[in-house]
Amino acid sequence: MEQVNNECCPTFLPERWDEKIFNWDHKKFIKASVPTFFHIPLPPMIGKRVTRMMKMAEDSKKLLDDKEEILLLFNDPSAFRSDMYLAVTDTVSGAKNTTLSGTFVGKVFDGAYNAIPKFMKQMDTYLAKQDKKASDYYVHYGYCPKCAKEAEHNYMVLFARVD
């Protein structure tokens, strides 16, 4: 197993997320958005937004205690915007608070960011074998770009909403 600098990202454990079902009932998140150009975000903007979201959650003591349980989900409602959802334990003052509810199937992939459309097709095939169909997708990256390079893996979890 690769060892990652734990100052930044915890070691990603694929078995925690791969082919698992998650039933979320008003799971709490804070939300931010970044502009994208045909689904390609500007990396400095993502880093700034993520840092701001993490600081807000930490300052309010609403960030999950277990670093391995922290979820930062990305969802692209259009080719020109990406929404980010950071899981929190409760309402965060000054943040855009929201919840997600439903049944989600997680599947882990390892590859380049631009392979996400291919991974979505693989996920659709996986779901079809279970008579399920995704109505939306959320992506959680196991590592930041620096830690992915260090670990020599670019893990991502596709969460398919199936209800």
One Martini backbone bead per residue (centre of mass of N, CA, C, O) as a GRO file, in nm:
protein
  163
    1MET     BB    1   0.098   0.035   0.021
    2GLU     BB    2   0.067   0.355  -0.001
    3GLN     BB    3   0.234   0.646   0.113
    4VAL     BB    4   0.109   0.938   0.256
    5ASN     BB    5   0.103   1.257   0.338
    6ASN     BB    6  -0.077   1.323   0.633
    7GLU     BB    7  -0.089   1.638   0.623
    8CYS     BB    8  -0.301   1.608   0.397
    9CYS     BB    9  -0.369   1.308   0.295
   10PRO     BB   10  -0.512   1.032   0.346
   11THR     BB   11  -0.518   0.715   0.313
   12PHE     BB   12  -0.659   0.538   0.063
   13LEU     BB   13  -0.957   0.316   0.084
   14PRO     BB   14  -1.128   0.148  -0.145
   15GLU     BB   15  -1.302  -0.060   0.030
   16ARG     BB   16  -1.487   0.167   0.161
   17TRP     BB   17  -1.634   0.238  -0.145
   18ASP     BB   18  -1.647  -0.016  -0.314
   19GLU     BB   19  -1.947  -0.132  -0.395
   20LYS     BB   20  -2.131   0.065  -0.229
   21ILE     BB   21  -2.402   0.155  -0.016
   22PHE     BB   22  -2.568   0.478   0.024
   23ASN     BB   23  -2.780   0.616   0.282
   24TRP     BB   24  -2.908   0.939   0.259
   25ASP     BB   25  -3.038   1.160   0.527
   26HIS     BB   26  -2.963   1.462   0.525
   27LYS     BB   27  -2.678   1.513   0.445
   28LYS     BB   28  -2.427   1.722   0.541
   29PHE     BB   29  -2.340   2.032   0.369
   30ILE     BB   30  -2.122   2.233   0.193
   31LYS     BB   31  -2.135   2.493  -0.064
   32ALA     BB   32  -1.969   2.532  -0.386
   33SER     BB   33  -1.852   2.721  -0.675
   34VAL     BB   34  -1.720   2.674  -1.013
   35PRO     BB   35  -1.592   2.754  -1.294
   36THR     BB   36  -1.618   2.620  -1.627
   37PHE     BB   37  -1.473   2.459  -1.927
   38PHE     BB   38  -1.604   2.197  -2.023
   39HIS     BB   39  -1.542   2.071  -1.718
   40ILE     BB   40  -1.292   2.270  -1.678
   41PRO     BB   41  -1.121   2.374  -1.426
   42LEU     BB   42  -0.964   2.610  -1.230
   43PRO     BB   43  -0.737   2.516  -1.008
   44PRO     BB   44  -0.704   2.770  -0.823
   45MET     BB   45  -1.008   2.786  -0.752
   46ILE     BB   46  -1.039   2.522  -0.607
   47GLY     BB   47  -0.831   2.560  -0.383
   48LYS     BB   48  -0.964   2.812  -0.259
   49ARG     BB   49  -1.243   2.689  -0.198
   50VAL     BB   50  -1.154   2.449  -0.029
   51THR     BB   51  -1.002   2.606   0.185
   52ARG     BB   52  -1.247   2.772   0.277
   53MET     BB   53  -1.431   2.539   0.356
   54MET     BB   54  -1.243   2.404   0.563
   55LYS     BB   55  -1.216   2.650   0.749
   56MET     BB   56  -1.511   2.683   0.821
   57ALA     BB   57  -1.546   2.397   0.943
   58GLU     BB   58  -1.317   2.413   1.152
   59ASP     BB   59  -1.395   2.679   1.302
   60SER     BB   60  -1.691   2.540   1.374
   61LYS     BB   61  -1.655   2.231   1.438
   62LYS     BB   62  -1.787   2.057   1.155
   63LEU     BB   63  -1.575   1.866   1.099
   64LEU     BB   64  -1.479   1.571   1.051
   65ASP     BB   65  -1.272   1.382   1.249
   66ASP     BB   66  -1.235   1.170   1.025
   67LYS     BB   67  -1.040   1.197   0.751
   68GLU     BB   68  -1.151   0.932   0.598
   69GLU     BB   69  -1.464   1.063   0.595
   70ILE     BB   70  -1.408   1.283   0.412
   71LEU     BB   71  -1.617   1.471   0.187
   72LEU     BB   72  -1.561   1.573  -0.161
   73LEU     BB   73  -1.793   1.678  -0.385
   74PHE     BB   74  -1.856   1.653  -0.738
   75ASN     BB   75  -2.073   1.855  -0.955
   76ASP     BB   76  -2.205   1.887  -1.298
   77PRO     BB   77  -2.472   2.075  -1.412
   78SER     BB   78  -2.256   2.189  -1.617
   79ALA     BB   79  -2.002   2.296  -1.840
   80PHE     BB   80  -1.979   2.586  -1.641
   81ARG     BB   81  -2.017   2.409  -1.362
   82SER     BB   82  -1.902   2.341  -1.025
   83ASP     BB   83  -1.996   2.151  -0.751
   84MET     BB   84  -1.927   2.163  -0.399
   85TYR     BB   85  -1.918   1.907  -0.131
   86LEU     BB   86  -1.892   1.932   0.224
   87ALA     BB   87  -1.876   1.739   0.483
   88VAL     BB   88  -2.077   1.772   0.783
   89THR     BB   89  -2.221   1.780   1.113
   90ASP     BB   90  -2.327   2.083   1.065
   91THR     BB   91  -2.404   2.388   1.069
   92VAL     BB   92  -2.247   2.662   0.887
   93SER     BB   93  -2.149   2.959   0.941
   94GLY     BB   94  -2.154   3.140   0.628
   95ALA     BB   95  -2.262   2.905   0.469
   96LYS     BB   96  -2.373   2.684   0.223
   97ASN     BB   97  -2.631   2.495   0.318
   98THR     BB   98  -2.685   2.135   0.280
   99THR     BB   99  -2.838   1.839   0.132
  100LEU     BB  100  -2.836   1.476   0.101
  101SER     BB  101  -3.057   1.242  -0.062
  102GLY     BB  102  -3.031   0.887  -0.085
  103THR     BB  103  -2.918   0.653  -0.321
  104PHE     BB  104  -2.576   0.533  -0.332
  105VAL     BB  105  -2.320   0.431  -0.556
  106GLY     BB  106  -1.997   0.306  -0.513
  107LYS     BB  107  -1.697   0.361  -0.723
  108VAL     BB  108  -1.370   0.275  -0.796
  109PHE     BB  109  -1.110   0.468  -0.947
  110ASP     BB  110  -0.804   0.479  -1.166
  111GLY     BB  111  -0.717   0.801  -1.298
  112ALA     BB  112  -0.778   1.033  -1.504
  113TYR     BB  113  -0.982   1.299  -1.519
  114ASN     BB  114  -1.057   1.253  -1.834
  115ALA     BB  115  -1.195   0.953  -1.759
  116ILE     BB  116  -1.482   0.993  -1.645
  117PRO     BB  117  -1.668   0.916  -1.884
  118LYS     BB  118  -1.569   0.621  -1.885
  119PHE     BB  119  -1.645   0.557  -1.588
  120MET     BB  120  -1.947   0.609  -1.626
  121LYS     BB  121  -1.992   0.377  -1.823
  122GLN     BB  122  -1.897   0.156  -1.630
  123MET     BB  123  -2.111   0.220  -1.417
  124ASP     BB  124  -2.360   0.170  -1.592
  125THR     BB  125  -2.296  -0.131  -1.634
  126TYR     BB  126  -2.295  -0.211  -1.338
  127LEU     BB  127  -2.588  -0.117  -1.278
  128ALA     BB  128  -2.742  -0.284  -1.493
  129LYS     BB  129  -2.677  -0.561  -1.350
  130GLN     BB  130  -2.881  -0.433  -1.104
  131ASP     BB  131  -3.119  -0.262  -1.213
  132LYS     BB  132  -2.974   0.022  -1.249
  133LYS     BB  133  -2.987   0.395  -1.247
  134ALA     BB  134  -2.850   0.694  -1.310
  135SER     BB  135  -2.932   1.043  -1.222
  136ASP     BB  136  -2.644   1.096  -1.086
  137TYR     BB  137  -2.319   1.256  -1.021
  138TYR     BB  138  -2.043   1.202  -0.795
  139VAL     BB  139  -1.711   1.319  -0.698
  140HIS     BB  140  -1.437   1.162  -0.528
  141TYR     BB  141  -1.118   1.244  -0.426
  142GLY     BB  142  -0.862   1.082  -0.264
  143TYR     BB  143  -0.665   1.304  -0.391
  144CYS     BB  144  -0.467   1.530  -0.439
  145PRO     BB  145  -0.247   1.599  -0.679
  146LYS     BB  146   0.008   1.566  -0.504
  147CYS     BB  147  -0.072   1.290  -0.367
  148ALA     BB  148  -0.116   1.131  -0.628
  149LYS     BB  149   0.175   1.143  -0.718
  150GLU     BB  150   0.299   1.012  -0.464
  151ALA     BB  151   0.106   0.744  -0.484
  152GLU     BB  152   0.044   0.664  -0.788
  153HIS     BB  153  -0.266   0.766  -0.752
  154ASN     BB  154  -0.610   0.845  -0.894
  155TYR     BB  155  -0.848   0.838  -0.699
  156MET     BB  156  -1.205   0.764  -0.742
  157VAL     BB  157  -1.545   0.833  -0.654
  158LEU     BB  158  -1.839   0.715  -0.771
  159PHE     BB  159  -2.160   0.862  -0.723
  160ALA     BB  160  -2.466   0.704  -0.772
  161ARG     BB  161  -2.777   0.796  -0.825
  162VAL     BB  162  -3.066   0.544  -0.776
  163ASP     BB  163  -3.367   0.679  -0.689
   0.00000   0.00000   0.00000
